[in-house]
């Protein structure tokens, strides 16, 4: 019998998953974050029936404000996705299942480091509490932020390289947009990683939504765009995060 439950974190994982996918019409995806939504979008194009199970009312709850999450939800529903919202999600063990519930750092390893489930704590240089050891990427909790995307990894690597070669260089992060790969309903979001702020919707002349995020001083610290408004991503200026 084919394996029925998978976590897909690499091309090898996807290769293991593909034979089972070809034998099943319905796929159950647990988790409606970035990966769960992108997989839902892609598997719809494989002609599969999708059951998307989440403990949040709207998809992408940690990445976008509610109006955009609701719009993506409606897009999925219109295309036949069954969206199941449960605080304690239950799933069918007899269905082909992908678990897309996010990464969690294993704090049982390397106990000499200051760390949390979000990663190794680092200062602005990317340095851990151990002088000559730095953290970067998915395992780094940089100044209270965990940014598991390519752009901040590249920026961090460039700064750490300068530090390691004799020029201490703090990691400077401008606001970093994340592109959600749901191409038929595109989304670009630049939500501040540590400040809740206040979201305000702006008038749009194009299909889709424009949301701006402000801090308590009224400074623009983030944005979230959908559909045709994604073209505005390069025109919006927000306060740097670091």
DRENPA-3360 file (N, C-alpha, C; in nm, 2 decimals, always signed):
BEGIN
1 = XXXXXXXX = +0.08/-0.12/+0.00/+0.00/+0.00/+0.00/+0.09/+0.12/+0.00 ~ +0.04/+0.23/-0.07/+0.12/+0.35/-0.07/+0.11/+0.43/+0.06 ~ +0.22/+0.49/+0.09/+0.22/+0.58/+0.21/+0.11/+0.69/+0.19 ~ +0.04/+0.73/+0.30/-0.07/+0.82/+0.29/-0.04/+0.96/+0.35 ~ +0.06/+0.97/+0.43/+0.09/+1.10/+0.50/+0.23/+1.15/+0.47 ~ +0.24/+1.28/+0.44/+0.37/+1.33/+0.39/+0.40/+1.47/+0.45 ~ +0.52/+1.51/+0.47/+0.57/+1.64/+0.49/+0.66/+1.67/+0.37 ~ +0.64/+1.78/+0.30/+0.72/+1.80/+0.18/+0.81/+1.92/+0.20;
9 = XXXXXXXX = +0.94/+1.90/+0.22/+1.03/+2.00/+0.25/+1.15/+2.00/+0.15 ~ +1.15/+1.92/+0.05/+1.26/+1.91/-0.05/+1.20/+1.84/-0.17 ~ +1.29/+1.85/-0.28/+1.25/+1.78/-0.40/+1.24/+1.63/-0.38 ~ +1.33/+1.57/-0.30/+1.33/+1.43/-0.27/+1.19/+1.39/-0.20 ~ +1.15/+1.48/-0.11/+1.02/+1.45/-0.05/+0.91/+1.45/-0.15 ~ +0.91/+1.55/-0.24/+0.81/+1.56/-0.35/+0.81/+1.44/-0.44 ~ +0.94/+1.39/-0.47/+0.95/+1.27/-0.55/+0.89/+1.15/-0.48 ~ +0.90/+1.14/-0.35/+0.84/+1.03/-0.27/+0.69/+1.04/-0.27;
17 = XXXXXXXX = +0.64/+1.17/-0.28/+0.49/+1.19/-0.27/+0.42/+1.17/-0.40 ~ +0.49/+1.19/-0.51/+0.43/+1.19/-0.64/+0.36/+1.06/-0.68 ~ +0.42/+0.94/-0.65/+0.34/+0.82/-0.69/+0.21/+0.81/-0.62 ~ +0.20/+0.85/-0.49/+0.08/+0.85/-0.42/-0.02/+0.95/-0.48 ~ +0.03/+1.07/-0.51/-0.06/+1.17/-0.57/-0.12/+1.12/-0.70 ~ -0.05/+1.04/-0.78/-0.10/+0.99/-0.90/-0.21/+0.89/-0.88 ~ -0.22/+0.83/-0.76/-0.32/+0.73/-0.73/-0.44/+0.78/-0.65 ~ -0.45/+0.91/-0.62/-0.56/+0.96/-0.54/-0.62/+1.08/-0.60;
25 = XXXXXXXX = -0.75/+1.09/-0.60/-0.82/+1.21/-0.65/-0.83/+1.32/-0.55 ~ -0.83/+1.28/-0.42/-0.85/+1.38/-0.31/-0.73/+1.39/-0.23 ~ -0.69/+1.52/-0.20/-0.57/+1.54/-0.12/-0.61/+1.63/+0.00 ~ -0.57/+1.59/+0.12/-0.60/+1.66/+0.24/-0.48/+1.73/+0.28 ~ -0.49/+1.87/+0.29/-0.37/+1.95/+0.33/-0.40/+2.01/+0.47 ~ -0.31/+1.98/+0.57/-0.33/+2.02/+0.70/-0.24/+2.14/+0.72 ~ -0.30/+2.26/+0.74/-0.22/+2.39/+0.75/-0.24/+2.48/+0.64 ~ -0.30/+2.60/+0.66/-0.33/+2.70/+0.56/-0.24/+2.82/+0.56;
33 = XXXXXXXX = -0.11/+2.79/+0.59/-0.01/+2.90/+0.58/+0.04/+2.91/+0.44 ~ +0.16/+2.96/+0.43/+0.22/+2.99/+0.30/+0.23/+2.86/+0.22 ~ +0.29/+2.76/+0.27/+0.31/+2.63/+0.20/+0.18/+2.56/+0.17 ~ +0.09/+2.55/+0.27/-0.03/+2.49/+0.25/-0.12/+2.55/+0.14 ~ -0.11/+2.69/+0.13/-0.19/+2.76/+0.03/-0.13/+2.74/-0.11 ~ +0.01/+2.74/-0.12/+0.07/+2.73/-0.25/+0.05/+2.58/-0.30 ~ +0.06/+2.49/-0.21/+0.03/+2.35/-0.25/-0.12/+2.33/-0.30 ~ -0.21/+2.39/-0.23/-0.35/+2.39/-0.27/-0.37/+2.44/-0.41;
41 = XXXXXXXX = -0.31/+2.56/-0.43/-0.31/+2.62/-0.57/-0.26/+2.53/-0.67 ~ -0.14/+2.47/-0.65/-0.07/+2.39/-0.75/-0.15/+2.26/-0.77 ~ -0.20/+2.19/-0.66/-0.27/+2.07/-0.68/-0.40/+2.08/-0.75 ~ -0.46/+2.20/-0.74/-0.58/+2.23/-0.82/-0.56/+2.21/-0.96 ~ -0.43/+2.25/-1.00/-0.39/+2.24/-1.14/-0.36/+2.10/-1.19 ~ -0.35/+2.01/-1.09/-0.33/+1.87/-1.12/-0.47/+1.80/-1.13 ~ -0.58/+1.89/-1.11/-0.71/+1.83/-1.12/-0.76/+1.76/-1.00 ~ -0.69/+1.78/-0.88/-0.73/+1.72/-0.76/-0.83/+1.79/-0.68;
49 = XXXXXXXX = -0.91/+1.71/-0.60/-1.00/+1.77/-0.51/-0.92/+1.79/-0.38 ~ -0.94/+1.92/-0.32/-0.85/+1.95/-0.21/-0.94/+1.98/-0.09 ~ -0.90/+1.92/+0.02/-0.96/+1.96/+0.15/-0.85/+2.03/+0.23 ~ -0.87/+2.16/+0.26/-0.77/+2.24/+0.33/-0.81/+2.26/+0.47 ~ -0.74/+2.21/+0.56/-0.77/+2.21/+0.70/-0.69/+2.30/+0.78 ~ -0.75/+2.39/+0.86/-0.68/+2.50/+0.93/-0.74/+2.53/+1.06 ~ -0.65/+2.57/+1.16/-0.70/+2.62/+1.29/-0.72/+2.77/+1.28 ~ -0.72/+2.83/+1.16/-0.75/+2.98/+1.15/-0.87/+2.99/+1.05;
57 = XXXXXXXX = -0.94/+3.10/+1.08/-1.07/+3.12/+1.00/-1.04/+3.14/+0.85 ~ -0.93/+3.22/+0.83/-0.89/+3.25/+0.69/-0.75/+3.20/+0.67 ~ -0.71/+3.16/+0.54/-0.58/+3.12/+0.51/-0.48/+3.24/+0.52 ~ -0.35/+3.20/+0.54/-0.24/+3.30/+0.55/-0.26/+3.39/+0.67 ~ -0.31/+3.34/+0.78/-0.34/+3.43/+0.89/-0.22/+3.50/+0.95 ~ -0.11/+3.44/+0.94/+0.01/+3.50/+1.00/+0.09/+3.59/+0.91 ~ +0.04/+3.59/+0.78/+0.11/+3.67/+0.68/+0.03/+3.79/+0.63 ~ -0.10/+3.78/+0.62/-0.18/+3.89/+0.56/-0.29/+3.93/+0.65;
65 = XXXXXXXX = -0.35/+4.05/+0.64/-0.46/+4.09/+0.72/-0.59/+4.01/+0.67 ~ -0.69/+4.01/+0.75/-0.81/+3.93/+0.73/-0.88/+3.95/+0.59 ~ -0.89/+4.08/+0.54/-0.96/+4.10/+0.41/-0.89/+4.02/+0.30 ~ -0.76/+4.01/+0.30/-0.69/+3.94/+0.19/-0.70/+3.79/+0.22 ~ -0.69/+3.75/+0.34/-0.71/+3.61/+0.37/-0.84/+3.56/+0.33 ~ -0.94/+3.64/+0.36/-1.08/+3.61/+0.32/-1.10/+3.60/+0.17 ~ -1.03/+3.69/+0.10/-1.04/+3.69/-0.05/-0.98/+3.56/-0.11 ~ -0.86/+3.52/-0.05/-0.80/+3.40/-0.10/-0.89/+3.28/-0.06;
73 = XXXXXXXX = -0.95/+3.28/+0.05/-1.04/+3.17/+0.09/-1.16/+3.16/-0.01 ~ -1.21/+3.28/-0.05/-1.32/+3.28/-0.15/-1.28/+3.23/-0.28 ~ -1.15/+3.26/-0.32/-1.10/+3.21/-0.45/-1.09/+3.06/-0.44 ~ -1.04/+3.01/-0.33/-1.03/+2.86/-0.32/-1.17/+2.79/-0.33 ~ -1.26/+2.85/-0.25/-1.40/+2.79/-0.25/-1.46/+2.79/-0.39 ~ -1.44/+2.90/-0.46/-1.50/+2.91/-0.60/-1.44/+2.80/-0.69 ~ -1.33/+2.75/-0.66/-1.26/+2.65/-0.74/-1.28/+2.51/-0.68 ~ -1.37/+2.50/-0.58/-1.40/+2.37/-0.53/-1.33/+2.32/-0.41;
81 = XXXXXXXX = -1.24/+2.40/-0.36/-1.17/+2.36/-0.24/-1.26/+2.35/-0.12 ~ -1.25/+2.25/-0.04/-1.33/+2.24/+0.09/-1.24/+2.29/+0.20 ~ -1.27/+2.41/+0.25/-1.19/+2.47/+0.36/-1.26/+2.44/+0.49 ~ -1.18/+2.37/+0.58/-1.23/+2.32/+0.71/-1.16/+2.40/+0.82 ~ -1.23/+2.48/+0.89/-1.18/+2.56/+1.00/-1.22/+2.50/+1.13 ~ -1.12/+2.45/+1.20/-1.14/+2.39/+1.34/-1.02/+2.43/+1.43 ~ -1.06/+2.47/+1.55/-0.95/+2.51/+1.65/-0.86/+2.39/+1.68 ~ -0.92/+2.27/+1.69/-0.84/+2.15/+1.70/-0.86/+2.06/+1.58;
89 = XXXXXXXX = -0.79/+2.09/+1.47/-0.82/+2.02/+1.35/-0.82/+1.87/+1.36 ~ -0.92/+1.80/+1.30/-0.92/+1.66/+1.28/-0.90/+1.63/+1.13 ~ -0.84/+1.51/+1.11/-0.82/+1.48/+0.97/-0.85/+1.33/+0.95 ~ -0.87/+1.29/+0.82/-0.91/+1.16/+0.79/-0.78/+1.08/+0.75 ~ -0.75/+0.97/+0.83/-0.63/+0.89/+0.81/-0.64/+0.81/+0.69 ~ -0.75/+0.80/+0.62/-0.76/+0.72/+0.50/-0.74/+0.80/+0.37 ~ -0.72/+0.94/+0.39/-0.70/+1.02/+0.27/-0.55/+1.05/+0.26 ~ -0.51/+1.07/+0.13/-0.37/+1.12/+0.11/-0.36/+1.26/+0.18;
97 = XXXXXXXX = -0.26/+1.27/+0.26/-0.25/+1.39/+0.35/-0.11/+1.45/+0.34 ~ -0.11/+1.58/+0.33/+0.02/+1.66/+0.34/+0.01/+1.75/+0.46 ~ +0.11/+1.73/+0.55/+0.12/+1.82/+0.67/+0.20/+1.94/+0.64 ~ +0.14/+2.06/+0.64/+0.21/+2.18/+0.61/+0.19/+2.28/+0.73 ~ +0.24/+2.23/+0.84/+0.22/+2.30/+0.97/+0.34/+2.39/+1.01 ~ +0.43/+2.41/+0.93/+0.54/+2.50/+0.96/+0.66/+2.43/+1.02 ~ +0.77/+2.51/+1.02/+0.90/+2.46/+1.08/+0.90/+2.50/+1.23 ~ +0.96/+2.41/+1.31/+0.99/+2.44/+1.45/+1.13/+2.39/+1.48;
105 = XXXXXXXX = +1.20/+2.48/+1.55/+1.34/+2.46/+1.58/+1.34/+2.36/+1.70 ~ +1.43/+2.26/+1.69/+1.45/+2.16/+1.79/+1.54/+2.21/+1.90 ~ +1.48/+2.25/+2.02/+1.56/+2.31/+2.12/+1.64/+2.21/+2.21 ~ +1.62/+2.08/+2.18/+1.69/+1.98/+2.25/+1.83/+1.96/+2.21 ~ +1.86/+2.01/+2.09/+2.00/+2.00/+2.04/+2.07/+2.13/+2.08 ~ +2.20/+2.12/+2.09/+2.29/+2.24/+2.12/+2.24/+2.32/+2.23 ~ +2.23/+2.26/+2.35/+2.17/+2.33/+2.46/+2.25/+2.44/+2.52 ~ +2.38/+2.46/+2.47/+2.46/+2.57/+2.52/+2.42/+2.70/+2.46;
113 = XXXXXXXX = +2.33/+2.70/+2.36/+2.29/+2.82/+2.29/+2.16/+2.88/+2.36 ~ +2.15/+3.01/+2.36/+2.03/+3.08/+2.39/+1.93/+3.06/+2.27 ~ +1.82/+3.00/+2.29/+1.73/+2.96/+2.18/+1.59/+2.95/+2.23 ~ +1.50/+2.94/+2.13/+1.36/+2.92/+2.15/+1.31/+2.83/+2.03 ~ +1.18/+2.79/+2.04/+1.13/+2.71/+1.92/+1.14/+2.79/+1.79 ~ +1.17/+2.92/+1.79/+1.18/+3.00/+1.67/+1.32/+3.00/+1.62 ~ +1.42/+2.95/+1.70/+1.55/+2.95/+1.65/+1.66/+3.00/+1.75 ~ +1.78/+3.01/+1.71/+1.89/+3.05/+1.79/+1.89/+3.20/+1.80;
121 = XXXXXXXX = +1.89/+3.26/+1.93/+1.88/+3.40/+1.94/+2.01/+3.46/+1.90 ~ +2.00/+3.57/+1.82/+2.12/+3.64/+1.77/+2.11/+3.79/+1.79 ~ +2.22/+3.86/+1.79/+2.22/+4.00/+1.80/+2.21/+4.06/+1.66 ~ +2.24/+4.19/+1.65/+2.22/+4.26/+1.52/+2.33/+4.21/+1.42 ~ +2.44/+4.15/+1.47/+2.54/+4.10/+1.38/+2.52/+3.96/+1.33 ~ +2.41/+3.90/+1.39/+2.38/+3.76/+1.36/+2.46/+3.66/+1.45 ~ +2.52/+3.72/+1.55/+2.60/+3.64/+1.64/+2.51/+3.58/+1.76 ~ +2.54/+3.45/+1.78/+2.47/+3.38/+1.90/+2.53/+3.42/+2.03;
129 = XXXXXXXX = +2.49/+3.37/+2.14/+2.55/+3.40/+2.27/+2.69/+3.34/+2.28 ~ +2.73/+3.25/+2.19/+2.87/+3.20/+2.18/+2.95/+3.28/+2.08 ~ +3.05/+3.34/+2.12/+3.12/+3.45/+2.05/+3.15/+3.43/+1.90 ~ +3.20/+3.31/+1.87/+3.24/+3.29/+1.73/+3.14/+3.21/+1.65 ~ +3.02/+3.20/+1.70/+2.92/+3.12/+1.62/+2.80/+3.21/+1.58 ~ +2.76/+3.20/+1.46/+2.66/+3.29/+1.40/+2.55/+3.20/+1.35 ~ +2.43/+3.25/+1.34/+2.31/+3.17/+1.29/+2.25/+3.25/+1.18 ~ +2.20/+3.17/+1.08/+2.15/+3.23/+0.96/+2.04/+3.14/+0.90;
137 = XXXXXXXX = +1.94/+3.20/+0.84/+1.83/+3.13/+0.78/+1.72/+3.08/+0.87 ~ +1.67/+2.96/+0.84/+1.55/+2.91/+0.91/+1.57/+2.89/+1.06 ~ +1.70/+2.87/+1.10/+1.73/+2.85/+1.25/+1.76/+2.97/+1.32 ~ +1.76/+3.09/+1.26/+1.81/+3.22/+1.32/+1.69/+3.30/+1.37 ~ +1.69/+3.34/+1.50/+1.60/+3.43/+1.56/+1.67/+3.56/+1.58 ~ +1.66/+3.64/+1.47/+1.74/+3.76/+1.46/+1.67/+3.88/+1.53 ~ +1.73/+3.93/+1.64/+1.67/+4.04/+1.71/+1.52/+4.03/+1.73 ~ +1.48/+3.91/+1.76/+1.33/+3.88/+1.79/+1.25/+3.85/+1.66;
145 = XXXXXXXX = +1.32/+3.84/+1.54/+1.25/+3.81/+1.42/+1.30/+3.68/+1.36 ~ +1.20/+3.60/+1.31/+1.24/+3.48/+1.23/+1.19/+3.50/+1.09 ~ +1.28/+3.51/+1.00/+1.24/+3.55/+0.86/+1.29/+3.44/+0.77 ~ +1.20/+3.34/+0.74/+1.24/+3.22/+0.67/+1.22/+3.24/+0.52 ~ +1.29/+3.34/+0.46/+1.27/+3.37/+0.32/+1.41/+3.40/+0.26 ~ +1.42/+3.39/+0.13/+1.55/+3.40/+0.06/+1.61/+3.53/+0.08 ~ +1.54/+3.64/+0.06/+1.60/+3.77/+0.07/+1.67/+3.81/+0.20 ~ +1.60/+3.79/+0.32/+1.67/+3.82/+0.44/+1.79/+3.73/+0.47;
153 = XXXXXXXX = +1.79/+3.60/+0.41/+1.90/+3.51/+0.43/+2.02/+3.57/+0.35 ~ +2.00/+3.62/+0.23/+2.10/+3.67/+0.15/+2.16/+3.80/+0.21 ~ +2.07/+3.89/+0.26/+2.12/+4.01/+0.32/+2.20/+3.98/+0.45 ~ +2.15/+3.88/+0.53/+2.23/+3.84/+0.65/+2.36/+3.78/+0.61 ~ +2.37/+3.70/+0.51/+2.49/+3.64/+0.47/+2.60/+3.74/+0.43 ~ +2.55/+3.84/+0.36/+2.65/+3.95/+0.31/+2.70/+4.03/+0.43 ~ +2.62/+4.06/+0.53/+2.66/+4.13/+0.65/+2.76/+4.04/+0.73 ~ +2.72/+3.92/+0.75/+2.80/+3.83/+0.84/+2.94/+3.81/+0.77;
161 = XXXXXXXX = +2.94/+3.80/+0.64/+3.07/+3.78/+0.57/+3.16/+3.89/+0.60 ~ +3.11/+4.02/+0.60/+3.19/+4.13/+0.63/+3.24/+4.13/+0.78 ~ +3.15/+4.09/+0.87/+3.19/+4.08/+1.01/+3.30/+3.98/+1.03 ~ +3.29/+3.86/+0.96/+3.39/+3.76/+0.98/+3.52/+3.79/+0.92 ~ +3.52/+3.89/+0.82/+3.65/+3.93/+0.76/+3.70/+4.05/+0.82 ~ +3.65/+4.09/+0.94/+3.72/+4.20/+1.01/+3.64/+4.33/+1.02 ~ +3.53/+4.34/+0.95/+3.45/+4.47/+0.95/+3.31/+4.44/+1.01 ~ +3.30/+4.46/+1.15/+3.17/+4.43/+1.21/+3.05/+4.51/+1.14;
169 = XXXXXXXX = +2.96/+4.44/+1.09/+2.85/+4.50/+1.00/+2.71/+4.45/+1.05 ~ +2.64/+4.54/+1.12/+2.50/+4.50/+1.16/+2.42/+4.46/+1.04 ~ +2.33/+4.37/+1.06/+2.24/+4.33/+0.95/+2.13/+4.44/+0.94 ~ +2.12/+4.50/+0.82/+2.02/+4.60/+0.80/+1.91/+4.55/+0.71 ~ +1.78/+4.54/+0.77/+1.67/+4.49/+0.69/+1.57/+4.60/+0.66 ~ +1.56/+4.63/+0.53/+1.44/+4.71/+0.49/+1.32/+4.61/+0.49 ~ +1.21/+4.67/+0.48/+1.09/+4.59/+0.48/+1.09/+4.49/+0.36 ~ +1.06/+4.36/+0.38/+1.09/+4.26/+0.28/+0.95/+4.20/+0.24;
177 = XXXXXXXX = +0.91/+4.23/+0.12/+0.78/+4.17/+0.07/+0.80/+4.02/+0.04 ~ +0.69/+3.94/+0.07/+0.69/+3.80/+0.04/+0.58/+3.78/-0.07 ~ +0.62/+3.71/-0.17/+0.53/+3.68/-0.28/+0.47/+3.54/-0.26 ~ +0.34/+3.54/-0.25/+0.27/+3.41/-0.24/+0.25/+3.35/-0.38 ~ +0.29/+3.23/-0.40/+0.29/+3.17/-0.53/+0.15/+3.11/-0.56 ~ +0.05/+3.19/-0.55/-0.09/+3.15/-0.59/-0.12/+3.23/-0.71 ~ -0.07/+3.19/-0.83/-0.06/+3.28/-0.94/-0.19/+3.33/-1.00 ~ -0.29/+3.25/-0.98/-0.43/+3.29/-1.03/-0.49/+3.39/-0.94;
185 = XXXXXXXX = -0.45/+3.40/-0.81/-0.49/+3.51/-0.72/-0.36/+3.55/-0.65 ~ -0.28/+3.63/-0.72/-0.15/+3.67/-0.66/-0.16/+3.76/-0.54 ~ -0.07/+3.74/-0.45/-0.06/+3.81/-0.32/+0.08/+3.85/-0.29 ~ +0.11/+3.97/-0.25/+0.24/+4.02/-0.20/+0.21/+4.08/-0.07 ~ +0.29/+4.03/+0.03/+0.26/+4.08/+0.17/+0.39/+4.12/+0.23 ~ +0.39/+4.23/+0.31/+0.51/+4.28/+0.37/+0.47/+4.32/+0.52 ~ +0.43/+4.22/+0.59/+0.38/+4.24/+0.73/+0.49/+4.25/+0.83 ~ +0.49/+4.35/+0.91/+0.61/+4.37/+1.01/+0.61/+4.24/+1.10;
193 = XXXXXXXX = +0.73/+4.19/+1.12/+0.74/+4.06/+1.19/+0.72/+4.07/+1.34 ~ +0.73/+4.19/+1.40/+0.72/+4.20/+1.55/+0.62/+4.30/+1.59 ~ +0.58/+4.39/+1.51/+0.48/+4.50/+1.55/+0.34/+4.46/+1.49 ~ +0.24/+4.45/+1.58/+0.11/+4.42/+1.53/+0.05/+4.53/+1.44 ~ +0.07/+4.66/+1.49/+0.03/+4.77/+1.41/-0.12/+4.77/+1.38 ~ -0.16/+4.86/+1.30/-0.30/+4.87/+1.26/-0.31/+4.87/+1.10 ~ -0.40/+4.78/+1.05/-0.42/+4.77/+0.91/-0.53/+4.86/+0.86 ~ -0.51/+4.93/+0.75/-0.61/+5.01/+0.69/-0.62/+4.98/+0.54;
201 = XXXXXXXX = -0.75/+4.97/+0.50/-0.77/+4.94/+0.35/-0.77/+5.07/+0.28 ~ -0.71/+5.07/+0.16/-0.71/+5.19/+0.07/-0.80/+5.16/-0.05 ~ -0.84/+5.27/-0.11/-0.93/+5.25/-0.23/-0.84/+5.20/-0.34 ~ -0.90/+5.11/-0.42/-0.83/+5.05/-0.53/-0.91/+5.07/-0.66 ~ -0.84/+5.11/-0.77/-0.90/+5.12/-0.90/-0.88/+4.99/-0.98 ~ -0.81/+4.89/-0.92/-0.79/+4.77/-0.99/-0.86/+4.65/-0.91 ~ -0.88/+4.54/-0.98/-0.93/+4.42/-0.90/-0.83/+4.38/-0.79 ~ -0.88/+4.35/-0.67/-0.80/+4.32/-0.56/-0.80/+4.42/-0.45;
209 = XXXXXXXX = -0.71/+4.40/-0.35/-0.72/+4.47/-0.23/-0.58/+4.54/-0.20 ~ -0.59/+4.66/-0.14/-0.47/+4.73/-0.09/-0.48/+4.75/+0.06 ~ -0.39/+4.70/+0.14/-0.39/+4.72/+0.28/-0.26/+4.78/+0.32 ~ -0.26/+4.88/+0.41/-0.14/+4.94/+0.46/-0.13/+4.92/+0.62 ~ -0.01/+4.89/+0.67/+0.01/+4.87/+0.81/+0.08/+4.99/+0.87 ~ +0.03/+5.04/+0.99/+0.09/+5.15/+1.05/+0.12/+5.12/+1.20 ~ +0.23/+5.18/+1.25/+0.26/+5.17/+1.39/+0.19/+5.28/+1.47 ~ +0.21/+5.28/+1.60/+0.13/+5.37/+1.68/+0.17/+5.52/+1.66;
217 = XXXXXXXX = +0.28/+5.54/+1.59/+0.32/+5.68/+1.56/+0.26/+5.72/+1.42 ~ +0.19/+5.63/+1.36/+0.13/+5.66/+1.23/+0.23/+5.64/+1.11 ~ +0.34/+5.57/+1.14/+0.44/+5.55/+1.03/+0.40/+5.42/+0.96 ~ +0.42/+5.42/+0.83/+0.39/+5.30/+0.75/+0.50/+5.20/+0.77 ~ +0.46/+5.08/+0.82/+0.56/+4.97/+0.85/+0.54/+4.85/+0.76 ~ +0.43/+4.84/+0.69/+0.40/+4.72/+0.61/+0.29/+4.74/+0.51 ~ +0.27/+4.64/+0.42/+0.16/+4.65/+0.33/+0.12/+4.51/+0.29 ~ +0.01/+4.49/+0.23/-0.04/+4.37/+0.18/-0.13/+4.39/+0.06;
225 = XXXXXXXX = -0.10/+4.33/-0.06/-0.16/+4.36/-0.18/-0.21/+4.23/-0.24 ~ -0.32/+4.24/-0.32/-0.37/+4.12/-0.39/-0.41/+4.15/-0.53 ~ -0.42/+4.05/-0.61/-0.46/+4.05/-0.75/-0.38/+4.16/-0.83 ~ -0.45/+4.24/-0.91/-0.38/+4.34/-0.99/-0.30/+4.44/-0.91 ~ -0.33/+4.46/-0.79/-0.26/+4.56/-0.71/-0.12/+4.52/-0.67 ~ -0.08/+4.39/-0.69/+0.05/+4.35/-0.66/+0.16/+4.43/-0.74 ~ +0.12/+4.49/-0.85/+0.21/+4.57/-0.93/+0.26/+4.69/-0.85 ~ +0.19/+4.73/-0.74/+0.23/+4.84/-0.66/+0.35/+4.82/-0.57;
233 = XXXXXXXX = +0.39/+4.69/-0.56/+0.49/+4.65/-0.46/+0.62/+4.74/-0.46 ~ +0.66/+4.78/-0.57/+0.79/+4.85/-0.58/+0.77/+5.00/-0.56 ~ +0.65/+5.04/-0.55/+0.62/+5.19/-0.54/+0.59/+5.23/-0.39 ~ +0.58/+5.13/-0.30/+0.54/+5.16/-0.16/+0.66/+5.17/-0.08 ~ +0.68/+5.28/-0.01/+0.79/+5.30/+0.08/+0.75/+5.28/+0.23 ~ +0.81/+5.20/+0.30/+0.78/+5.18/+0.44/+0.91/+5.19/+0.53 ~ +0.89/+5.20/+0.66/+1.00/+5.22/+0.75/+1.08/+5.09/+0.76 ~ +1.21/+5.10/+0.75/+1.30/+4.98/+0.76/+1.27/+4.90/+0.89;
241 = XX = +1.28/+4.77/+0.89/+1.26/+4.69/+1.01/+1.38/+4.69/+1.10 ~ +1.50/+4.69/+1.05/+1.62/+4.69/+1.13/+1.71/+4.80/+1.07;
% end
